[in-house]
Amino acid sequence: MTEALEESLFEAPPMAEQERMVEAILFASADPVTVAELNARMPHGCDAAEALVHLRKRYDGRGVTVMRVGEAWVIRTAADLGFLMQKETVEVRKLSRAAIETLAIVAYHQPVTRAEIEEIRGVSVSRGTVDQLLELEWIRFGRRRMTPGRPVTYVVTQGFLDHFGLESARDLPGLKELRAAGLLENRPPPGTGLETEEEREAAEDQSDMFEDES
């Protein structure tokens, strides 16, 4: 009798109940939640990974969806209904061309060092550009390279993936799509050698001025 009672106390809830628990946690969480975090909150013996499989199927085709973001899970509005959530807002902060290019390079070449970013862009990267992306929590420090000086590398964050609705960096659009969206330059840098970002922007402004006058 005592053994049966002990077994019942530690028996995991039915899968349908586990699914409800996972749904409640994801619904109430503002940030993506990992499987390990789900298991830690749920009763002993629960299998959050299996519950997620069932929950994801149940939400398939609905107005909201259960999606994976990096190594975590979150409930989000279905992609084709995103337009319903849009509203006009005042843009407080806009990324500079330098920041957009730097972010794209980190996303496609991570882990990447500052020197490698400068080599790809053809200009030196200002500290302010990197600091802005770090402050937005779209990039973070990665492991140091085992090369002379042991330079630090940069990688994109889970917040970056979540913001753009990506499961992983492998889901990023191609270079053609980035150029079409104006996120990458189609023309080479206006100068020769390694310029500063300010010099490039000044040269581009001057080039655009001459183009407008012609």
C-alpha positions as a Markdown table, in Angstrom:
| # | Residue | x | y | z |
|---|---|---|---|---|
| 1 | Met | 0.0 | 0.0 | 0.0 |
| 2 | Thr | 2.8 | 2.4 | 1.0 |
| 3 | Glu | 4.8 | 1.5 | -2.2 |
| 4 | Ala | 1.8 | 2.1 | -4.4 |
| 5 | Leu | 1.2 | 5.5 | -2.8 |
| 6 | Glu | 4.8 | 6.5 | -3.3 |
| 7 | Glu | 4.8 | 5.5 | -6.9 |
| 8 | Ser | 1.6 | 7.5 | -7.5 |
| 9 | Leu | 3.2 | 10.6 | -5.9 |
| 10 | Phe | 6.2 | 10.4 | -8.3 |
| 11 | Glu | 4.2 | 9.4 | -11.4 |
| 12 | Ala | 4.4 | 11.9 | -14.2 |
| 13 | Pro | 1.1 | 13.6 | -15.2 |
| 14 | Pro | -0.6 | 12.4 | -18.4 |
| 15 | Met | 0.9 | 13.7 | -21.6 |
| 16 | Ala | -2.2 | 15.9 | -22.3 |
| 17 | Glu | -1.6 | 17.6 | -18.9 |
| 18 | Gln | 2.1 | 18.0 | -19.6 |
| 19 | Glu | 1.2 | 19.7 | -22.9 |
| 20 | Arg | -1.1 | 22.1 | -21.1 |
| 21 | Met | 1.8 | 22.9 | -18.7 |
| 22 | Val | 4.2 | 23.7 | -21.5 |
| 23 | Glu | 1.5 | 25.8 | -23.2 |
| 24 | Ala | 1.0 | 27.8 | -20.0 |
| 25 | Ile | 4.7 | 28.4 | -19.5 |
| 26 | Leu | 5.3 | 29.5 | -23.1 |
| 27 | Phe | 2.2 | 31.7 | -23.1 |
| 28 | Ala | 3.3 | 33.6 | -19.9 |
| 29 | Ser | 6.9 | 33.9 | -20.8 |
| 30 | Ala | 8.2 | 37.0 | -22.6 |
| 31 | Asp | 11.4 | 35.3 | -23.6 |
| 32 | Pro | 12.0 | 32.0 | -25.3 |
| 33 | Val | 12.2 | 29.0 | -22.9 |
| 34 | Thr | 14.6 | 26.0 | -23.3 |
| 35 | Val | 13.5 | 22.4 | -22.8 |
| 36 | Ala | 15.7 | 22.2 | -19.8 |
| 37 | Glu | 13.9 | 25.2 | -18.2 |
| 38 | Leu | 10.5 | 23.7 | -19.0 |
| 39 | Asn | 11.5 | 20.4 | -17.4 |
| 40 | Ala | 12.8 | 22.2 | -14.3 |
| 41 | Arg | 9.4 | 23.9 | -13.8 |
| 42 | Met | 7.3 | 20.9 | -14.4 |
| 43 | Pro | 6.6 | 17.9 | -12.0 |
| 44 | His | 9.1 | 15.1 | -11.7 |
| 45 | Gly | 9.1 | 12.7 | -14.6 |
| 46 | Cys | 7.7 | 15.1 | -17.2 |
| 47 | Asp | 9.0 | 15.1 | -20.8 |
| 48 | Ala | 8.9 | 18.7 | -22.1 |
| 49 | Ala | 10.4 | 17.7 | -25.4 |
| 50 | Glu | 7.6 | 15.2 | -26.2 |
| 51 | Ala | 5.0 | 17.6 | -24.9 |
| 52 | Leu | 6.4 | 20.3 | -27.3 |
| 53 | Val | 5.9 | 17.9 | -30.3 |
| 54 | His | 2.2 | 17.4 | -29.4 |
| 55 | Leu | 1.7 | 21.1 | -28.7 |
| 56 | Arg | 3.4 | 22.2 | -32.0 |
| 57 | Lys | 1.1 | 19.9 | -33.9 |
| 58 | Arg | -2.0 | 21.2 | -32.1 |
| 59 | Tyr | -1.1 | 24.8 | -33.1 |
| 60 | Asp | -0.3 | 23.9 | -36.7 |
| 61 | Gly | -2.4 | 26.2 | -38.9 |
| 62 | Arg | -3.7 | 28.3 | -36.0 |
| 63 | Gly | -3.4 | 32.0 | -35.4 |
| 64 | Val | -0.4 | 31.5 | -33.2 |
| 65 | Thr | 2.4 | 29.0 | -33.6 |
| 66 | Val | 4.9 | 27.2 | -31.4 |
| 67 | Met | 8.3 | 28.0 | -32.9 |
| 68 | Arg | 11.9 | 27.2 | -32.1 |
| 69 | Val | 14.4 | 30.1 | -31.6 |
| 70 | Gly | 17.9 | 28.8 | -31.3 |
| 71 | Glu | 17.8 | 26.3 | -28.5 |
| 72 | Ala | 14.6 | 27.6 | -27.0 |
| 73 | Trp | 10.9 | 27.7 | -27.7 |
| 74 | Val | 8.3 | 30.4 | -27.8 |
| 75 | Ile | 4.7 | 31.1 | -28.9 |
| 76 | Arg | 4.4 | 33.7 | -31.6 |
| 77 | Thr | 1.8 | 35.1 | -34.0 |
| 78 | Ala | 1.6 | 33.1 | -37.2 |
| 79 | Ala | 3.9 | 34.6 | -39.9 |
| 80 | Asp | 1.1 | 35.2 | -42.4 |
| 81 | Leu | -0.9 | 37.2 | -39.8 |
| 82 | Gly | 1.9 | 39.5 | -38.8 |
| 83 | Phe | 0.3 | 42.4 | -40.7 |
| 84 | Leu | -2.6 | 42.4 | -38.2 |
| 85 | Met | -0.1 | 43.3 | -35.4 |
| 86 | Gln | 1.5 | 46.2 | -37.2 |
| 87 | Lys | 0.9 | 49.8 | -36.1 |
| 88 | Glu | 2.5 | 53.1 | -36.9 |
| 89 | Thr | 5.2 | 54.0 | -34.3 |
| 90 | Val | 7.8 | 56.7 | -34.0 |
| 91 | Glu | 11.2 | 55.2 | -34.9 |
| 92 | Val | 13.4 | 56.1 | -32.0 |
| 93 | Arg | 16.7 | 54.6 | -33.2 |
| 94 | Lys | 17.8 | 53.6 | -36.7 |
| 95 | Leu | 20.8 | 51.5 | -37.5 |
| 96 | Ser | 23.5 | 53.2 | -39.6 |
| 97 | Arg | 24.7 | 51.7 | -42.8 |
| 98 | Ala | 27.9 | 50.7 | -41.0 |
| 99 | Ala | 25.9 | 48.9 | -38.3 |
| 100 | Ile | 23.7 | 47.0 | -40.8 |
| 101 | Glu | 26.7 | 45.9 | -42.8 |
| 102 | Thr | 28.5 | 44.8 | -39.7 |
| 103 | Leu | 25.5 | 42.9 | -38.4 |
| 104 | Ala | 25.1 | 41.1 | -41.7 |
| 105 | Ile | 28.8 | 40.1 | -41.8 |
| 106 | Val | 28.6 | 38.7 | -38.2 |
| 107 | Ala | 25.4 | 36.8 | -39.0 |
| 108 | Tyr | 26.8 | 35.2 | -42.2 |
| 109 | His | 30.5 | 34.7 | -41.1 |
| 110 | Gln | 30.2 | 34.0 | -37.3 |
| 111 | Pro | 32.3 | 33.6 | -35.3 |
| 112 | Val | 34.1 | 36.6 | -36.8 |
| 113 | Thr | 36.7 | 39.0 | -35.5 |
| 114 | Arg | 36.8 | 42.8 | -35.9 |
| 115 | Ala | 39.8 | 42.4 | -38.2 |
| 116 | Glu | 37.8 | 40.0 | -40.4 |
| 117 | Ile | 34.8 | 42.3 | -40.4 |
| 118 | Glu | 37.1 | 45.2 | -41.6 |
| 119 | Glu | 38.6 | 43.0 | -44.3 |
| 120 | Ile | 35.2 | 42.0 | -45.7 |
| 121 | Arg | 33.8 | 45.6 | -45.5 |
| 122 | Gly | 36.9 | 47.3 | -46.7 |
| 123 | Val | 36.7 | 49.9 | -44.0 |
| 124 | Ser | 37.8 | 50.1 | -40.4 |
| 125 | Val | 35.0 | 49.4 | -37.9 |
| 126 | Ser | 34.4 | 52.1 | -35.3 |
| 127 | Arg | 34.0 | 51.0 | -31.7 |
| 128 | Gly | 30.6 | 52.8 | -31.6 |
| 129 | Thr | 29.2 | 50.6 | -34.3 |
| 130 | Val | 30.0 | 47.4 | -32.4 |
| 131 | Asp | 28.9 | 48.9 | -29.1 |
| 132 | Gln | 25.5 | 49.8 | -30.7 |
| 133 | Leu | 24.9 | 46.2 | -31.8 |
| 134 | Leu | 26.1 | 44.9 | -28.4 |
| 135 | Glu | 23.7 | 47.3 | -26.6 |
| 136 | Leu | 20.8 | 46.1 | -28.8 |
| 137 | Glu | 21.8 | 42.6 | -27.8 |
| 138 | Trp | 21.9 | 41.5 | -31.4 |
| 139 | Ile | 25.5 | 40.4 | -31.2 |
| 140 | Arg | 27.6 | 39.1 | -28.3 |
| 141 | Phe | 31.2 | 38.1 | -27.7 |
| 142 | Gly | 32.1 | 34.6 | -28.8 |
| 143 | Arg | 35.2 | 32.6 | -28.0 |
| 144 | Arg | 38.7 | 34.1 | -28.5 |
| 145 | Arg | 40.7 | 32.8 | -31.5 |
| 146 | Met | 43.7 | 30.7 | -30.7 |
| 147 | Thr | 45.9 | 33.0 | -32.8 |
| 148 | Pro | 48.4 | 35.7 | -31.8 |
| 149 | Gly | 46.8 | 38.3 | -29.7 |
| 150 | Arg | 43.8 | 35.9 | -29.1 |
| 151 | Pro | 41.3 | 38.3 | -30.7 |
| 152 | Val | 37.7 | 38.1 | -29.5 |
| 153 | Thr | 35.0 | 36.9 | -32.0 |
| 154 | Tyr | 31.4 | 38.1 | -32.4 |
| 155 | Val | 28.3 | 36.0 | -33.0 |
| 156 | Val | 24.6 | 36.8 | -33.3 |
| 157 | Thr | 22.3 | 36.3 | -30.2 |
| 158 | Gln | 19.1 | 34.5 | -29.7 |
| 159 | Gly | 17.5 | 37.9 | -29.4 |
| 160 | Phe | 18.6 | 38.6 | -33.0 |
| 161 | Leu | 17.1 | 35.3 | -34.2 |
| 162 | Asp | 13.9 | 36.0 | -32.3 |
| 163 | His | 13.5 | 39.5 | -33.6 |
| 164 | Phe | 13.7 | 38.4 | -37.2 |
| 165 | Gly | 11.7 | 35.2 | -36.7 |
| 166 | Leu | 14.6 | 32.8 | -37.4 |
| 167 | Glu | 15.1 | 29.4 | -36.0 |
| 168 | Ser | 18.9 | 29.5 | -36.6 |
| 169 | Ala | 21.4 | 31.5 | -38.6 |
| 170 | Arg | 21.0 | 29.0 | -41.4 |
| 171 | Asp | 17.6 | 30.5 | -42.1 |
| 172 | Leu | 19.1 | 33.9 | -43.1 |
| 173 | Pro | 18.2 | 35.2 | -46.6 |
| 174 | Gly | 20.7 | 35.0 | -49.4 |
| 175 | Leu | 23.0 | 37.8 | -50.5 |
| 176 | Lys | 20.7 | 38.6 | -53.4 |
| 177 | Glu | 17.8 | 39.2 | -51.1 |
| 178 | Leu | 19.9 | 41.4 | -48.8 |
| 179 | Arg | 21.1 | 43.6 | -51.7 |
| 180 | Ala | 17.5 | 43.9 | -52.9 |
| 181 | Ala | 16.5 | 45.0 | -49.5 |
| 182 | Gly | 19.3 | 47.6 | -49.5 |
| 183 | Leu | 21.2 | 46.0 | -46.6 |
| 184 | Leu | 24.3 | 45.4 | -48.7 |
| 185 | Glu | 26.1 | 47.7 | -51.2 |
| 186 | Asn | 26.1 | 46.6 | -54.8 |
| 187 | Arg | 29.1 | 48.8 | -55.7 |
| 188 | Pro | 32.6 | 48.4 | -54.3 |
| 189 | Pro | 34.0 | 50.9 | -51.7 |
| 190 | Pro | 34.6 | 54.3 | -53.2 |
| 191 | Gly | 38.2 | 54.5 | -52.1 |
| 192 | Thr | 41.2 | 52.3 | -52.1 |
| 193 | Gly | 42.8 | 50.6 | -49.1 |
| 194 | Leu | 41.4 | 50.5 | -45.6 |
| 195 | Glu | 39.3 | 53.6 | -45.0 |
| 196 | Thr | 37.3 | 54.7 | -41.9 |
| 197 | Glu | 33.6 | 54.5 | -41.9 |
| 198 | Glu | 33.3 | 58.3 | -41.8 |
| 199 | Glu | 35.6 | 58.6 | -44.9 |
| 200 | Arg | 33.5 | 56.0 | -46.8 |
| 201 | Glu | 30.2 | 57.8 | -45.9 |
| 202 | Ala | 31.7 | 61.2 | -46.9 |
| 203 | Ala | 32.9 | 59.7 | -50.2 |
| 204 | Glu | 29.5 | 58.1 | -50.9 |
| 205 | Asp | 27.7 | 61.4 | -50.2 |
| 206 | Gln | 30.0 | 63.2 | -52.6 |
| 207 | Ser | 29.5 | 60.5 | -55.2 |
| 208 | Asp | 25.7 | 60.7 | -54.8 |
| 209 | Met | 25.8 | 64.5 | -55.1 |
| 210 | Phe | 27.6 | 64.2 | -58.5 |
| 211 | Glu | 25.2 | 61.6 | -59.6 |
| 212 | Asp | 22.2 | 63.8 | -58.8 |
| 213 | Glu | 23.7 | 66.7 | -60.7 |
| 214 | Ser | 24.4 | 64.6 | -63.9 |
